[in-house]
Amino acid sequence: MSVPRRGRVVLLVLDGVGPEIVVPDITPTLRRLAETGGIAPVGGLAELVASTGPNHATLLTGAPLAVHGVLANRVFDEQGRTVNDPQVQVPTILTRARVGGRPCALIASDPDIIVTVRGEEADLCWPDRAQRAADSPKYVPDARTVDRLVTALDEEYGLVVAQLQEADSAAHLDGIDGELAVDAYRRLDRAVAHVVEALRPAWEETLLVIVSDHRSENLVHDEPVRLAEALAGWANVIEDGSAALVRPVPGAHQEVMWRALACEGVDGIGALDHEHLVAWAQPGRAFGREGPIRLRAVHGNVTTRPCLTLVAGGHPIVASLAALIRRSPPPLRLWAGVAGEVLGV
């Protein structure tokens, strides 16, 4: 794909929403952007595990899980111990932009993302380390994030990456079609309108890419899928919603796969790299070890891979990207390369 001229790139991640939220009565701004730019009709394609950490890592590196190393929200180290804050092992588009002389910003409601993608390598990283230490809730309210995002859009950043969290949190609490979630979708749409307005002065040079990192689905069975119990003695397991990262003991891959497939509630299992497998649950189910699962919606498995994907802006590349994503679901790893081309880095 040829890029007619260098421009500005804004990557906006609406955490946890699927393409189905783009409807006129709930998200009119997104609907208008889809009509004037372009939208992937059935969404793009997130990685499996379909969770926040691995898919932000893929989005910003352009690499698959086995290359950037963030296989799930939590991973195993070389000794098999659990690592709660994995980080990408290859450069991100943020690093490439900064090194290439295009100032860049990362602004996130979920501070864990900053750790995952080594966000402090950006020229602007918000919230910064001091703010993250001072804030007591895990997530920054989206309203604060949008305020900081709009301020950044008035500054000289060639690349701006932002993430908004509240729709994902609302769906976990109330289901993807619950009142809390629908209210969150409406707020997201108003936030997008605010962002578009801030971009108007530089619209003709801007590529705006709006994606999600995964969708969610309602939990229909609160009894957990007990994969760890089924694989005891054969593999270590880290549950990640409706997916699970599996590390077999040496030589046990085939046995682990057979045992996993025989476990009630498991839909499938496959290789991530030479020593890790990923198992996924049947739609509407989630992995766990304790009592009933209290969440109303979950993600991680195959049916939560379709992710919102929309392009807009006045940069000439928008038309060709719109045609591309209408033809087939674009993988999340596409966008780091596209951003690099538009930025000229």
C-alpha positions, 0 to 999 in steps of 0.5 A: 500500500503506497502512502501519498504523504506523511501524516499524523496517526491517532490510534484510539482503543475502545477496550472490550467492545465489539463491532456490534456496538456501532448502531445509530441509536447508541453510537451515532458518532461512530456510525457517521465515521464508519460511513464517511471513512470505513468499518470492518463489517464483522470486525477485525481479528484480535489475537488468541488470547483475546485479552487486553495485554496481549492485544495491545502488545500486538497492536503496537508492535505489529508482531504475533504473540510468540514474537513479542512475548506477551502471550496473555495478561500473565505469563510464565517465566523460564522457571515456570513462575507466574509473571504478573506484568509481562512486557513486549520483547520487541520495539513498538511503533511508539519507540520507532516513532520517537527514534524516527523523529516523530514525537509520540504520546501514550495515554491510557485509562488502564495503567497496566498497558503502559507497563506491557508496551514499555510506554515510558519510551514514548515522549509523553506517557500518561499517567506517568509513574508518579501519578500511577503510584498516587492513584488508588483505583486500578483504572483512571476514569475515562473522562480524565483520560479524554481530557488529557488526550484532547490536550495532547491532540493540540500538541505536536505529536505525530503519533497519539495512542489512547485507550479507554477502559470503562466499557470493558469494566461495565460489561464485566459487571453487567453483561454486554447488553446491560444498562451499565454497558450501554451507558458506557457505550454512549459515553464512549461515543461522546468521547469519540466526538470530542476527539474528532472535534479536537482533530478538525484543524489537522483533519486533512493530514490525520489518519484516525484508527479506532479499534478494540482489543477484543470483544466480550460475551455474556457468561451463560454458565457460572460454573468454572471450567476446571482445566487446572484440575484436569491437567494437575501434574501434567501442566501449569495453567494460568486462567485468562477469562475464557482462555487459559495459558498452558505450560506442559511439563517437558514431553507432555504436550500431546497428553496435555492436549488430549486431557484438555479436550476431554475437560468439560467446557473446553472448546479447543487447544492449540500451540502458541510457541514451542513450550506454551499452549492456549486453551479456550472455553466454549462460548459463554464459559470461563476458566476458574478454580474456585466457586461460581464465577461472578462476572456477567461477561468474559473474554479470551476465547475464539468468539471474543476475537472480533474487534471493532475496527474503523478508519477515518480522517482526511489523509489520502490513505483512509480510502484505501484502508477503508476498502481493505477492511471492508473486504476481509477482517484485518488483524490487529497486527496490521496497524503498527505497520500502517502507522509506520508508513504514514509517519514515515518511520 
